[in-house]
């Protein structure tokens, strides 16, 4: 649980350590190095069968251009090779660590990377030489887009409450123990900053399944706009984009029947709030009675 909770911070420190290791290898200060190259990356997080997180990442060196948009990417100077980046990575990974809060006054603990570091050079060329192509890597990374704790059981598809801890028997025994450990540790004051109870359904991991540096590639906003434009072109009739009602988008003969605006959320009065809380309490009691009757019937 503690490893999963500290993994995002460990990755952040690793990206900093790679930059510094690269500067040491070429004999440049970090500020001088940033004027020449920038390190870009895209990574995905995967849950292993035992419940621990590990990362798959693509790391790239780019020239430090003034414009930081993905369309202005340029290759780095010739001396900044893939081999140099790999050497910086192998120096940085073993040296990075994140302090972990002591458990019940015990000794200091640290989160570190394990020994499983597998580095491959990605090129567009000779696959027979053992190098991965860009298409292979894209498919390899994309398959983790749907991997999360849902594979451990249907009960981990949302944030948990104290009432949900009574229904962990539907999960594999090992996963249920991890969830219980996250909930127990989350109640201790020394772990308040890790928010383990809020992320108990993710086995303590509070990061996103996929992250990237700003300059690595396109953004989700650009992709959404492209999908909208594609849908408009597909609905086009005689080259004229159509709206959702199969009418030309620039059609001015539109009658506005009603306009909807967001008013707000929550309860307007204290009475509404009390009524909602009472209804939720009765629903919890009914679920508890039903579970108890089911246990009695099963035992009989």
Secondary structure, DSSP 8 states (H G I E B T S, - for coil): -HHHHHHHHHHHHHHHHHHHHHHHHHT--HHHHHTTEEEEEEEEEEE-TTS-EEEEEEEEEEE--S--SGGG--B--TTS-HHHHHHHHHHHHHH-EEEE--STT---EEEE--S------B-SS-TTTT-B-HHHHHHHHHGGGG-SGGGG-GGGSS---GGGGGGGGGS-HHHHHHHHHHHHHHTSGGGGGGTTTTTGGGTT--S-SEEE-TTSS--HHHHHHHHHHHHHHHH-BTTB-B-TTSSBTT---------------S-SSHHHHHHHHHHHHHHHHHHHHHHHHHHHHHH-
